[in-house]
Amino acid sequence: MAPGRHFLQIPGPTNVPDRVLRAIDRPTIDHRSPEFGRLGREVLDGLKQIFRTEGPIVIYPASGTGAWEAALVNALSPGDRVLMSETGHFSSLWCEMAGRLGLEVDLIPGDWRRGADPEAIGAKLEGDRGHTIKAVCVVHNETSTGVTSRIAEIRRAIDRAGHPALFMVDTISSLASIDYRHDEWGVDVTVAGSQKGLMLPPGLSFNAVSDKALRASESARLPRSYWDWRPMLASNEAGFFPYTPATNLLYGLREAIAMLLKEGLDNVFARHARHAEATRRTVRAWGLEILCAEPREYSNSLTAVLMPQGHDADELRRVILEAFDMSLGSGLTKLQGKVFRIGHLGDFNDLMLAGTLCGVEMGLRLAGVPHQANGVAAALDHLASATQGAAADERLRAHA
Ligand SMILES: Cc1ncc(COP(=O)(O)O)c(C=O)c1O
């Protein structure tokens, strides 16, 4: 093992805070005991503030893919039409899953540089006079491209069309990093995972469920067993689970929720926004191109950077891992070798970002990738001036 800390700068799994690791490192208790019931209720209630919902949240001992499946099989029936938008690798995987489950997917194609288009979604729904589309599925933050779709605008487009389709949103790499409001934005099923903004190891995933989705689940006919919301919600009333829960991850979740609420969700979002902006300034100063082509859709969780023609992103990542013990995200499927992804989400601060960007800059040099030197200075300037601004605001508040 290399000395010092490994830099885990992939866009999830993210760095797990020591506090969360220590919380997990406790004896596993009886999952039918009163103590467990209290833990269960505590995390189920605490999560509502993170998803910004008053409704129920289901926790699965599964990766995010499980929660995708749960959303579809609980609310839909064989042959139902679902409207999906191609934003990148993850939206494509969700789309393939829907097809395998026997749903009829209506896909709005995309170029992997933009988010889901509210206008295009609205137009499709307006054209669907018979209301054969049963769900609109969108990935909020496309982790493969660093593009964040405009969920509130998509909600408005659905409403303008007066269409009754369910709205399902994947927030696996946005929850607890980028502003997200399940209730306010009228989302019916929110899909999330533990290993990104929630700062936990992989292994838990979530469905936040609206009343409308619950009603749809009563008549939905896709086969479901393990993922069924009904036994979950019944056991959850008293903080229990119908099968063995991931007890130690729930200890970690309790700690992570406490940390996020103590910092304040809006502060968490502002921290991520600041780090994302600093990263983008540095990428531009290097003379490299950000994959996201729509500035209002820049992701605050990660930045995908296009390689100059003739240079391979995986070779750069290899050099950086070997020389500086830092992992960066790879380009997925059609972006393989063409982009590298810098994760700046989760338990992360200014100096970790500075170290990350220094590692990338030194790597560009070592790997012989053409770039402007000292691009990191742009991030440092931004971080220092934004900190100065925040400190001045704090002083003003103190004197008010
Ligand atoms: C946006 C998004 N959706 C879905 C997934 C799939 O989740 P998992 O790999 O936890 O099954 C990921 C994984 O990174 C993701 O980033």
The ligand as a Tripos MOL2 file, in Angstrom:
@<TRIPOS>MOLECULE
LIG
   16    16     1     0     0
SMALL
NO_CHARGES

@<TRIPOS>ATOM
      1 C1        -26.9820    7.8990  -11.9580 C.3       1 LIG1
      2 C2        -26.7600    6.4500  -11.6400 C.ar      1 LIG1
      3 N1        -27.7850    5.6100  -11.7480 N.ar      1 LIG1
      4 C3        -27.6440    4.2980  -11.4620 C.ar      1 LIG1
      5 C4        -26.4460    3.7710  -11.0530 C.ar      1 LIG1
      6 C5        -26.3380    2.3110  -10.7650 C.3       1 LIG1
      7 O1        -26.1550    2.1340   -9.3950 O.3       1 LIG1
      8 P1        -25.3640    0.9010   -8.7860 P.3       1 LIG1
      9 O2        -24.0710    0.8060   -9.5090 O.co2     1 LIG1
     10 O3        -25.2330    1.2740   -7.3280 O.co2     1 LIG1
     11 O4        -26.2270   -0.2980   -8.9810 O.co2     1 LIG1
     12 C6        -25.3480    4.6140  -10.9230 C.ar      1 LIG1
     13 C7        -24.0580    4.0960  -10.4830 C.2       1 LIG1
     14 O5        -23.0680    4.7830  -10.4260 O.2       1 LIG1
     15 C8        -25.5220    5.9890  -11.2120 C.ar      1 LIG1
     16 O6        -24.4930    6.8390  -11.0980 O.3       1 LIG1
@<TRIPOS>BOND
     1     1     2 1
     2     2     3 ar
     3     2    15 ar
     4     3     4 ar
     5     4     5 ar
     6     5     6 1
     7     5    12 ar
     8     6     7 1
     9     7     8 1
    10     8     9 2
    11     8    10 1
    12     8    11 1
    13    12    13 1
    14    12    15 ar
    15    13    14 2
    16    15    16 1
@<TRIPOS>SUBSTRUCTURE
     1 LIG1         1 GROUP 0 **** ****
